[in-house]
């Protein structure tokens, strides 16, 4: 039984369809992230699971219990769903202490004062904030407030945690630190989590599965590495970083491997082997994607003739501390490449870039999504 089952839900706001026939199952203990730009429907989806918005069509179940079914006119309010929620604004009440903030959901559920304190302190201990229990809430830093919000969401042991952009108010360093800490806590507790963000790095680092959304629909879902390295469409490929995209044609299928088909491709200035989407046949025009970090300026000692390669001239290079971002002008157009910072290149220098077959990906460009 899925911890959360979303079946064909739709949400309309006047003439605007925010979520369009979306279905998703989340397994017990799984961390799933809804990822996409503003307006893609990810927060509206989360709010329907929370009961803060009512779906116009479809149904939602949490565990064995239906919480919303538009066909039956059934809707369970938020307070009757076993959910912990953390939002972008942490909603820490300034007139309460840290302990009182965390205990509040238990007060609403009419637990005894002793039980409330024991459970609130246990929740604070989970996020390493027990020593701050008596402190006034406004005296906390942003990161500390975020921990209190998480403790408050966990205090009544919810079946599912919902988080909407919970790290966006923090600076970059603290955001990464708090994300890592929350992921460790989530794994330790095994709490099922549905998370919303527009930050690709955050989604990659935290999730068991990423769900990429656009215009209220799911474009692709899967493990983070699969979404990043093996996109199924141009839109998903372009959503992450600055991928290099080339037009080519499959000339030969060599074998079906664990990661996809191994094929030979040819195109303007391109020839070599790449992994490809299953179902593509020789003669098919495809898009070849190579991520900047999957390119290397070092000539390989083996199978060099089988690798994709680009020869060109360094247009410019930017030192970024741990790496250099380089743009190389080639006959196929500019190629973006990320290289170790210790490798020095100069503007105007001639350079050859190589990509291993597994470092490239050929897929159907789906022209309708390119528009």
Order of alpha helices (4+ residues) and beta strands (2+ residues): beta-beta-beta-alpha-beta-beta-beta-beta-alpha-alpha-alpha-beta-alpha-beta-alpha-beta-beta-alpha-alpha-beta-beta-beta-beta-beta-beta-beta-beta-beta-alpha
